[in-house]
Amino acid sequence: MSPGRLLQAIGLAVVTVVFIRSLVVSDMTFEFGGLAVGAMVFVLGRYLDGPQEKA
């Protein structure tokens, strides 16, 4: 697994954990901050993965 794909998986995991925890924790800073961090990690992984070849 390439580093870019690994970061994408980690980003999705962070977003999933934040969504699940937001059912218990009702703090908007946690929710939006966690989603922003997860999205940034995912986008960084997409950037490191490089451009995809179109077939």
Predicted model as a PDB file, atoms N, CA, C, CB and O in Angstrom, pLDDT in the B-factor column:
MODEL        1                                                                  
ATOM      1  N   MET A   1       0.857  -1.171   0.000  1.00 79.00           N  
ATOM      2  CA  MET A   1       0.000   0.000   0.000  1.00 79.00           C  
ATOM      3  C   MET A   1       0.903   1.234   0.000  1.00 79.00           C  
ATOM      4  CB  MET A   1      -0.975  -0.002   1.232  1.00 79.00           C  
ATOM      5  O   MET A   1       1.839   1.335   0.793  1.00 79.00           O  
ATOM      6  N   SER A   2       0.608   2.160  -0.894  1.00 86.00           N  
ATOM      7  CA  SER A   2       1.427   3.368  -1.011  1.00 86.00           C  
ATOM      8  C   SER A   2       1.128   4.316   0.153  1.00 86.00           C  
ATOM      9  CB  SER A   2       1.169   4.077  -2.370  1.00 86.00           C  
ATOM     10  O   SER A   2       0.067   4.231   0.772  1.00 86.00           O  
ATOM     11  N   PRO A   3       2.062   5.212   0.443  1.00 89.00           N  
ATOM     12  CA  PRO A   3       1.830   6.168   1.542  1.00 89.00           C  
ATOM     13  C   PRO A   3       0.592   7.039   1.316  1.00 89.00           C  
ATOM     14  CB  PRO A   3       3.052   7.064   1.717  1.00 89.00           C  
ATOM     15  O   PRO A   3      -0.113   7.374   2.267  1.00 89.00           O  
ATOM     16  N   GLY A   4       0.331   7.401   0.072  1.00 90.00           N  
ATOM     17  CA  GLY A   4      -0.850   8.203  -0.230  1.00 90.00           C  
ATOM     18  C   GLY A   4      -2.133   7.467   0.104  1.00 90.00           C  
ATOM     19  O   GLY A   4      -3.050   8.036   0.696  1.00 90.00           O  
ATOM     20  N   ARG A   5      -2.196   6.200  -0.278  1.00 92.00           N  
ATOM     21  CA  ARG A   5      -3.387   5.390   0.033  1.00 92.00           C  
ATOM     22  C   ARG A   5      -3.536   5.186   1.531  1.00 92.00           C  
ATOM     23  CB  ARG A   5      -3.314   4.028  -0.672  1.00 92.00           C  
ATOM     24  O   ARG A   5      -4.651   5.175   2.052  1.00 92.00           O  
ATOM     25  N   LEU A   6      -2.422   5.027   2.221  1.00 94.00           N  
ATOM     26  CA  LEU A   6      -2.474   4.850   3.673  1.00 94.00           C  
ATOM     27  C   LEU A   6      -3.022   6.110   4.345  1.00 94.00           C  
ATOM     28  CB  LEU A   6      -1.071   4.514   4.229  1.00 94.00           C  
ATOM     29  O   LEU A   6      -3.833   6.015   5.266  1.00 94.00           O  
ATOM     30  N   LEU A   7      -2.587   7.285   3.892  1.00 94.00           N  
ATOM     31  CA  LEU A   7      -3.098   8.529   4.466  1.00 94.00           C  
ATOM     32  C   LEU A   7      -4.583   8.704   4.154  1.00 94.00           C  
ATOM     33  CB  LEU A   7      -2.301   9.730   3.936  1.00 94.00           C  
ATOM     34  O   LEU A   7      -5.329   9.225   4.983  1.00 94.00           O  
ATOM     35  N   GLN A   8      -5.015   8.281   2.985  1.00 94.00           N  
ATOM     36  CA  GLN A   8      -6.433   8.366   2.651  1.00 94.00           C  
ATOM     37  C   GLN A   8      -7.253   7.485   3.590  1.00 94.00           C  
ATOM     38  CB  GLN A   8      -6.670   7.955   1.185  1.00 94.00           C  
ATOM     39  O   GLN A   8      -8.320   7.888   4.053  1.00 94.00           O  
ATOM     40  N   ALA A   9      -6.752   6.285   3.868  1.00 96.00           N  
ATOM     41  CA  ALA A   9      -7.452   5.386   4.784  1.00 96.00           C  
ATOM     42  C   ALA A   9      -7.489   5.962   6.195  1.00 96.00           C  
ATOM     43  CB  ALA A   9      -6.782   4.008   4.795  1.00 96.00           C  
ATOM     44  O   ALA A   9      -8.504   5.857   6.884  1.00 96.00           O  
ATOM     45  N   ILE A  10      -6.393   6.565   6.624  1.00 95.00           N  
ATOM     46  CA  ILE A  10      -6.354   7.173   7.954  1.00 95.00           C  
ATOM     47  C   ILE A  10      -7.332   8.341   8.029  1.00 95.00           C  
ATOM     48  CB  ILE A  10      -4.924   7.647   8.295  1.00 95.00           C  
ATOM     49  O   ILE A  10      -8.023   8.508   9.034  1.00 95.00           O  
ATOM     50  N   GLY A  11      -7.394   9.147   6.976  1.00 95.00           N  
ATOM     51  CA  GLY A  11      -8.334  10.271   6.936  1.00 95.00           C  
ATOM     52  C   GLY A  11      -9.773   9.804   7.030  1.00 95.00           C  
ATOM     53  O   GLY A  11     -10.575  10.392   7.755  1.00 95.00           O  
ATOM     54  N   LEU A  12     -10.106   8.744   6.296  1.00 96.00           N  
ATOM     55  CA  LEU A  12     -11.464   8.199   6.374  1.00 96.00           C  
ATOM     56  C   LEU A  12     -11.754   7.634   7.757  1.00 96.00           C  
ATOM     57  CB  LEU A  12     -11.665   7.113   5.316  1.00 96.00           C  
ATOM     58  O   LEU A  12     -12.874   7.754   8.254  1.00 96.00           O  
ATOM     59  N   ALA A  13     -10.751   7.018   8.383  1.00 96.00           N  
ATOM     60  CA  ALA A  13     -10.938   6.484   9.727  1.00 96.00           C  
ATOM     61  C   ALA A  13     -11.180   7.607  10.731  1.00 96.00           C  
ATOM     62  CB  ALA A  13      -9.722   5.653  10.146  1.00 96.00           C  
ATOM     63  O   ALA A  13     -12.020   7.471  11.620  1.00 96.00           O  
ATOM     64  N   VAL A  14     -10.457   8.708  10.598  1.00 95.00           N  
ATOM     65  CA  VAL A  14     -10.645   9.850  11.502  1.00 95.00           C  
ATOM     66  C   VAL A  14     -12.055  10.409  11.359  1.00 95.00           C  
ATOM     67  CB  VAL A  14      -9.600  10.955  11.216  1.00 95.00           C  
ATOM     68  O   VAL A  14     -12.721  10.679  12.358  1.00 95.00           O  
ATOM     69  N   VAL A  15     -12.512  10.582  10.120  1.00 95.00           N  
ATOM     70  CA  VAL A  15     -13.854  11.104   9.885  1.00 95.00           C  
ATOM     71  C   VAL A  15     -14.907  10.153  10.449  1.00 95.00           C  
ATOM     72  CB  VAL A  15     -14.088  11.329   8.383  1.00 95.00           C  
ATOM     73  O   VAL A  15     -15.893  10.600  11.034  1.00 95.00           O  
ATOM     74  N   THR A  16     -14.708   8.862  10.281  1.00 95.00           N  
ATOM     75  CA  THR A  16     -15.656   7.873  10.806  1.00 95.00           C  
ATOM     76  C   THR A  16     -15.721   7.930  12.334  1.00 95.00           C  
ATOM     77  CB  THR A  16     -15.262   6.457  10.348  1.00 95.00           C  
ATOM     78  O   THR A  16     -16.805   7.895  12.916  1.00 95.00           O  
ATOM     79  N   VAL A  17     -14.564   8.018  12.972  1.00 94.00           N  
ATOM     80  CA  VAL A  17     -14.532   8.094  14.437  1.00 94.00           C  
ATOM     81  C   VAL A  17     -15.219   9.368  14.918  1.00 94.00           C  
ATOM     82  CB  VAL A  17     -13.077   8.045  14.954  1.00 94.00           C  
ATOM     83  O   VAL A  17     -15.950   9.341  15.908  1.00 94.00           O  
ATOM     84  N   VAL A  18     -14.993  10.474  14.229  1.00 93.00           N  
ATOM     85  CA  VAL A  18     -15.619  11.727  14.629  1.00 93.00           C  
ATOM     86  C   VAL A  18     -17.137  11.634  14.480  1.00 93.00           C  
ATOM     87  CB  VAL A  18     -15.067  12.899  13.795  1.00 93.00           C  
ATOM     88  O   VAL A  18     -17.875  12.097  15.349  1.00 93.00           O  
ATOM     89  N   PHE A  19     -17.606  11.033  13.378  1.00 92.00           N  
ATOM     90  CA  PHE A  19     -19.046  10.875  13.203  1.00 92.00           C  
ATOM     91  C   PHE A  19     -19.652  10.025  14.314  1.00 92.00           C  
ATOM     92  CB  PHE A  19     -19.348  10.250  11.846  1.00 92.00           C  
ATOM     93  O   PHE A  19     -20.725  10.351  14.821  1.00 92.00           O  
ATOM     94  N   ILE A  20     -18.989   8.952  14.694  1.00 93.00           N  
ATOM     95  CA  ILE A  20     -19.519   8.069  15.740  1.00 93.00           C  
ATOM     96  C   ILE A  20     -19.476   8.770  17.104  1.00 93.00           C  
ATOM     97  CB  ILE A  20     -18.714   6.740  15.790  1.00 93.00           C  
ATOM     98  O   ILE A  20     -20.433   8.701  17.874  1.00 93.00           O  
ATOM     99  N   ARG A  21     -18.351   9.447  17.394  1.00 93.00           N  
ATOM    100  CA  ARG A  21     -18.230  10.136  18.682  1.00 93.00           C  
ATOM    101  C   ARG A  21     -19.173  11.324  18.791  1.00 93.00           C  
ATOM    102  CB  ARG A  21     -16.804  10.600  18.894  1.00 93.00           C  
ATOM    103  O   ARG A  21     -19.548  11.717  19.896  1.00 93.00           O  
ATOM    104  N   SER A  22     -19.563  11.907  17.648  1.00 90.00           N  
ATOM    105  CA  SER A  22     -20.444  13.073  17.703  1.00 90.00           C  
ATOM    106  C   SER A  22     -21.840  12.701  18.177  1.00 90.00           C  
ATOM    107  CB  SER A  22     -20.522  13.739  16.339  1.00 90.00           C  
ATOM    108  O   SER A  22     -22.629  13.579  18.526  1.00 90.00           O  
ATOM    109  N   LEU A  23     -22.153  11.416  18.193  1.00 90.00           N  
ATOM    110  CA  LEU A  23     -23.427  10.980  18.757  1.00 90.00           C  
ATOM    111  C   LEU A  23     -23.426  11.130  20.278  1.00 90.00           C  
ATOM    112  CB  LEU A  23     -23.715   9.522  18.366  1.00 90.00           C  
ATOM    113  O   LEU A  23     -24.475  11.313  20.896  1.00 90.00           O  
ATOM    114  N   VAL A  24     -22.225  11.050  20.873  1.00 90.00           N  
ATOM    115  CA  VAL A  24     -22.092  11.146  22.325  1.00 90.00           C  
ATOM    116  C   VAL A  24     -21.652  12.545  22.746  1.00 90.00           C  
ATOM    117  CB  VAL A  24     -21.094  10.105  22.839  1.00 90.00           C  
ATOM    118  O   VAL A  24     -22.226  13.138  23.659  1.00 90.00           O  
ATOM    119  N   VAL A  25     -20.632  13.062  22.074  1.00 83.00           N  
ATOM    120  CA  VAL A  25     -20.082  14.366  22.405  1.00 83.00           C  
ATOM    121  C   VAL A  25     -20.802  15.420  21.577  1.00 83.00           C  
ATOM    122  CB  VAL A  25     -18.548  14.409  22.155  1.00 83.00           C  
ATOM    123  O   VAL A  25     -20.813  15.342  20.349  1.00 83.00           O  
ATOM    124  N   SER A  26     -21.393  16.387  22.227  1.00 85.00           N  
ATOM    125  CA  SER A  26     -22.136  17.403  21.502  1.00 85.00           C  
ATOM    126  C   SER A  26     -21.362  18.717  21.516  1.00 85.00           C  
ATOM    127  CB  SER A  26     -23.539  17.590  22.109  1.00 85.00           C  
ATOM    128  O   SER A  26     -21.885  19.760  21.910  1.00 85.00           O  
ATOM    129  N   ASP A  27     -20.121  18.647  21.082  1.00 88.00           N  
ATOM    130  CA  ASP A  27     -19.256  19.822  21.038  1.00 88.00           C  
ATOM    131  C   ASP A  27     -18.965  20.144  19.576  1.00 88.00           C  
ATOM    132  CB  ASP A  27     -17.930  19.585  21.840  1.00 88.00           C  
ATOM    133  O   ASP A  27     -18.341  19.347  18.875  1.00 88.00           O  
ATOM    134  N   MET A  28     -19.412  21.305  19.117  1.00 91.00           N  
ATOM    135  CA  MET A  28     -19.264  21.657  17.712  1.00 91.00           C  
ATOM    136  C   MET A  28     -17.796  21.827  17.318  1.00 91.00           C  
ATOM    137  CB  MET A  28     -20.033  22.933  17.413  1.00 91.00           C  
ATOM    138  O   MET A  28     -17.429  21.552  16.176  1.00 91.00           O  
ATOM    139  N   THR A  29     -16.958  22.276  18.248  1.00 91.00           N  
ATOM    140  CA  THR A  29     -15.535  22.410  17.946  1.00 91.00           C  
ATOM    141  C   THR A  29     -14.923  21.052  17.655  1.00 91.00           C  
ATOM    142  CB  THR A  29     -14.796  23.086  19.106  1.00 91.00           C  
ATOM    143  O   THR A  29     -14.141  20.907  16.715  1.00 91.00           O  
ATOM    144  N   PHE A  30     -15.280  20.048  18.466  1.00 89.00           N  
ATOM    145  CA  PHE A  30     -14.790  18.685  18.233  1.00 89.00           C  
ATOM    146  C   PHE A  30     -15.264  18.173  16.890  1.00 89.00           C  
ATOM    147  CB  PHE A  30     -15.254  17.741  19.350  1.00 89.00           C  
ATOM    148  O   PHE A  30     -14.485  17.593  16.132  1.00 89.00           O  
ATOM    149  N   GLU A  31     -16.552  18.385  16.587  1.00 91.00           N  
ATOM    150  CA  GLU A  31     -17.113  17.840  15.357  1.00 91.00           C  
ATOM    151  C   GLU A  31     -16.478  18.478  14.126  1.00 91.00           C  
ATOM    152  CB  GLU A  31     -18.623  18.042  15.330  1.00 91.00           C  
ATOM    153  O   GLU A  31     -15.957  17.773  13.261  1.00 91.00           O  
ATOM    154  N   PHE A  32     -16.517  19.807  14.041  1.00 94.00           N  
ATOM    155  CA  PHE A  32     -15.979  20.472  12.854  1.00 94.00           C  
ATOM    156  C   PHE A  32     -14.460  20.368  12.788  1.00 94.00           C  
ATOM    157  CB  PHE A  32     -16.396  21.935  12.838  1.00 94.00           C  
ATOM    158  O   PHE A  32     -13.896  20.209  11.705  1.00 94.00           O  
ATOM    159  N   GLY A  33     -13.796  20.457  13.936  1.00 94.00           N  
ATOM    160  CA  GLY A  33     -12.345  20.317  13.949  1.00 94.00           C  
ATOM    161  C   GLY A  33     -11.901  18.933  13.530  1.00 94.00           C  
ATOM    162  O   GLY A  33     -10.961  18.781  12.750  1.00 94.00           O  
ATOM    163  N   GLY A  34     -12.586  17.914  14.055  1.00 93.00           N  
ATOM    164  CA  GLY A  34     -12.247  16.544  13.693  1.00 93.00           C  
ATOM    165  C   GLY A  34     -12.511  16.250  12.230  1.00 93.00           C  
ATOM    166  O   GLY A  34     -11.720  15.576  11.570  1.00 93.00           O  
ATOM    167  N   LEU A  35     -13.629  16.758  11.722  1.00 94.00           N  
ATOM    168  CA  LEU A  35     -13.933  16.548  10.305  1.00 94.00           C  
ATOM    169  C   LEU A  35     -12.930  17.288   9.423  1.00 94.00           C  
ATOM    170  CB  LEU A  35     -15.366  17.014   9.985  1.00 94.00           C  
ATOM    171  O   LEU A  35     -12.533  16.778   8.375  1.00 94.00           O  
ATOM    172  N   ALA A  36     -12.522  18.480   9.839  1.00 96.00           N  
ATOM    173  CA  ALA A  36     -11.532  19.237   9.067  1.00 96.00           C  
ATOM    174  C   ALA A  36     -10.180  18.520   9.054  1.00 96.00           C  
ATOM    175  CB  ALA A  36     -11.373  20.656   9.646  1.00 96.00           C  
ATOM    176  O   ALA A  36      -9.525  18.446   8.015  1.00 96.00           O  
ATOM    177  N   VAL A  37      -9.770  18.000  10.195  1.00 96.00           N  
ATOM    178  CA  VAL A  37      -8.498  17.278  10.264  1.00 96.00           C  
ATOM    179  C   VAL A  37      -8.560  16.019   9.398  1.00 96.00           C  
ATOM    180  CB  VAL A  37      -8.157  16.909  11.730  1.00 96.00           C  
ATOM    181  O   VAL A  37      -7.628  15.736   8.645  1.00 96.00           O  
ATOM    182  N   GLY A  38      -9.646  15.269   9.502  1.00 96.00           N  
ATOM    183  CA  GLY A  38      -9.792  14.062   8.685  1.00 96.00           C  
ATOM    184  C   GLY A  38      -9.791  14.374   7.198  1.00 96.00           C  
ATOM    185  O   GLY A  38      -9.185  13.653   6.405  1.00 96.00           O  
ATOM    186  N   ALA A  39     -10.472  15.451   6.823  1.00 96.00           N  
ATOM    187  CA  ALA A  39     -10.510  15.838   5.414  1.00 96.00           C  
ATOM    188  C   ALA A  39      -9.133  16.279   4.933  1.00 96.00           C  
ATOM    189  CB  ALA A  39     -11.530  16.960   5.194  1.00 96.00           C  
ATOM    190  O   ALA A  39      -8.733  15.952   3.815  1.00 96.00           O  
ATOM    191  N   MET A  40      -8.412  17.010   5.759  1.00 96.00           N  
ATOM    192  CA  MET A  40      -7.075  17.465   5.355  1.00 96.00           C  
ATOM    193  C   MET A  40      -6.114  16.287   5.193  1.00 96.00           C  
ATOM    194  CB  MET A  40      -6.516  18.461   6.387  1.00 96.00           C  
ATOM    195  O   MET A  40      -5.300  16.278   4.269  1.00 96.00           O  
ATOM    196  N   VAL A  41      -6.200  15.301   6.076  1.00 96.00           N  
ATOM    197  CA  VAL A  41      -5.345  14.116   5.948  1.00 96.00           C  
ATOM    198  C   VAL A  41      -5.698  13.364   4.665  1.00 96.00           C  
ATOM    199  CB  VAL A  41      -5.499  13.184   7.188  1.00 96.00           C  
ATOM    200  O   VAL A  41      -4.808  12.890   3.959  1.00 96.00           O  
ATOM    201  N   PHE A  42      -6.990  13.254   4.362  1.00 95.00           N  
ATOM    202  CA  PHE A  42      -7.418  12.577   3.143  1.00 95.00           C  
ATOM    203  C   PHE A  42      -6.910  13.320   1.908  1.00 95.00           C  
ATOM    204  CB  PHE A  42      -8.950  12.459   3.103  1.00 95.00           C  
ATOM    205  O   PHE A  42      -6.401  12.696   0.978  1.00 95.00           O  
ATOM    206  N   VAL A  43      -7.044  14.641   1.892  1.00 95.00           N  
ATOM    207  CA  VAL A  43      -6.597  15.435   0.739  1.00 95.00           C  
ATOM    208  C   VAL A  43      -5.079  15.342   0.588  1.00 95.00           C  
ATOM    209  CB  VAL A  43      -7.032  16.917   0.891  1.00 95.00           C  
ATOM    210  O   VAL A  43      -4.574  15.268  -0.532  1.00 95.00           O  
ATOM    211  N   LEU A  44      -4.354  15.346   1.694  1.00 94.00           N  
ATOM    212  CA  LEU A  44      -2.908  15.177   1.635  1.00 94.00           C  
ATOM    213  C   LEU A  44      -2.548  13.824   1.020  1.00 94.00           C  
ATOM    214  CB  LEU A  44      -2.294  15.306   3.038  1.00 94.00           C  
ATOM    215  O   LEU A  44      -1.615  13.723   0.223  1.00 94.00           O  
ATOM    216  N   GLY A  45      -3.289  12.796   1.395  1.00 93.00           N  
ATOM    217  CA  GLY A  45      -3.067  11.473   0.802  1.00 93.00           C  
ATOM    218  C   GLY A  45      -3.349  11.468  -0.685  1.00 93.00           C  
ATOM    219  O   GLY A  45      -2.620  10.838  -1.452  1.00 93.00           O  
ATOM    220  N   ARG A  46      -4.412  12.170  -1.112  1.00 92.00           N  
ATOM    221  CA  ARG A  46      -4.710  12.268  -2.544  1.00 92.00           C  
ATOM    222  C   ARG A  46      -3.586  12.994  -3.274  1.00 92.00           C  
ATOM    223  CB  ARG A  46      -6.051  12.998  -2.773  1.00 92.00           C  
ATOM    224  O   ARG A  46      -3.215  12.613  -4.384  1.00 92.00           O  
ATOM    225  N   TYR A  47      -3.045  14.037  -2.653  1.00 92.00           N  
ATOM    226  CA  TYR A  47      -1.963  14.798  -3.261  1.00 92.00           C  
ATOM    227  C   TYR A  47      -0.702  13.937  -3.396  1.00 92.00           C  
ATOM    228  CB  TYR A  47      -1.666  16.058  -2.430  1.00 92.00           C  
ATOM    229  O   TYR A  47      -0.033  13.965  -4.430  1.00 92.00           O  
ATOM    230  N   LEU A  48      -0.385  13.178  -2.353  1.00 89.00           N  
ATOM    231  CA  LEU A  48       0.808  12.327  -2.393  1.00 89.00           C  
ATOM    232  C   LEU A  48       0.644  11.155  -3.347  1.00 89.00           C  
ATOM    233  CB  LEU A  48       1.128  11.811  -1.003  1.00 89.00           C  
ATOM    234  O   LEU A  48       1.631  10.625  -3.856  1.00 89.00           O  
ATOM    235  N   ASP A  49      -0.591  10.747  -3.591  1.00 85.00           N  
ATOM    236  CA  ASP A  49      -0.853   9.639  -4.499  1.00 85.00           C  
ATOM    237  C   ASP A  49      -0.560  10.034  -5.940  1.00 85.00           C  
ATOM    238  CB  ASP A  49      -2.300   9.172  -4.364  1.00 85.00           C  
ATOM    239  O   ASP A  49      -0.309   9.164  -6.775  1.00 85.00           O  
ATOM    240  N   GLY A  50      -0.586  11.306  -6.242  1.00 78.00           N  
ATOM    241  CA  GLY A  50      -0.239  11.796  -7.570  1.00 78.00           C  
ATOM    242  C   GLY A  50      -1.412  11.674  -8.526  1.00 78.00           C  
ATOM    243  O   GLY A  50      -2.463  11.132  -8.183  1.00 78.00           O  
ATOM    244  N   PRO A  51      -1.209  12.190  -9.736  1.00 77.00           N  
ATOM    245  CA  PRO A  51      -2.284  12.107 -10.730  1.00 77.00           C  
ATOM    246  C   PRO A  51      -2.502  10.673 -11.196  1.00 77.00           C  
ATOM    247  CB  PRO A  51      -1.970  13.000 -11.930  1.00 77.00           C  
ATOM    248  O   PRO A  51      -1.556   9.910 -11.392  1.00 77.00           O  
ATOM    249  N   GLN A  52      -3.762  10.336 -11.366  1.00 72.00           N  
ATOM    250  CA  GLN A  52      -4.103   8.987 -11.806  1.00 72.00           C  
ATOM    251  C   GLN A  52      -4.131   8.932 -13.325  1.00 72.00           C  
ATOM    252  CB  GLN A  52      -5.462   8.545 -11.225  1.00 72.00           C  
ATOM    253  O   GLN A  52      -4.580   9.875 -13.977  1.00 72.00           O  
ATOM    254  N   GLU A  53      -3.651   7.829 -13.887  1.00 64.00           N  
ATOM    255  CA  GLU A  53      -3.698   7.659 -15.334  1.00 64.00           C  
ATOM    256  C   GLU A  53      -5.098   7.344 -15.775  1.00 64.00           C  
ATOM    257  CB  GLU A  53      -2.745   6.563 -15.788  1.00 64.00           C  
ATOM    258  O   GLU A  53      -5.775   6.502 -15.184  1.00 64.00           O  
ATOM    259  N   LYS A  54      -5.531   8.017 -16.808  1.00 60.00           N  
ATOM    260  CA  LYS A  54      -6.851   7.745 -17.368  1.00 60.00           C  
ATOM    261  C   LYS A  54      -6.684   6.687 -18.465  1.00 60.00           C  
ATOM    262  CB  LYS A  54      -7.520   9.062 -17.935  1.00 60.00           C  
ATOM    263  O   LYS A  54      -5.836   6.814 -19.349  1.00 60.00           O  
ATOM    264  N   ALA A  55      -7.491   5.670 -18.386  1.00 58.00           N  
ATOM    265  CA  ALA A  55      -7.374   4.588 -19.383  1.00 58.00           C  
ATOM    266  C   ALA A  55      -8.252   4.859 -20.587  1.00 58.00           C  
ATOM    267  CB  ALA A  55      -7.748   3.235 -18.763  1.00 58.00           C  
ATOM    268  O   ALA A  55      -8.281   4.060 -21.522  1.00 58.00           O  
TER     269      ALA A  55                                                      
ENDMDL                                                                          
END                                                                             
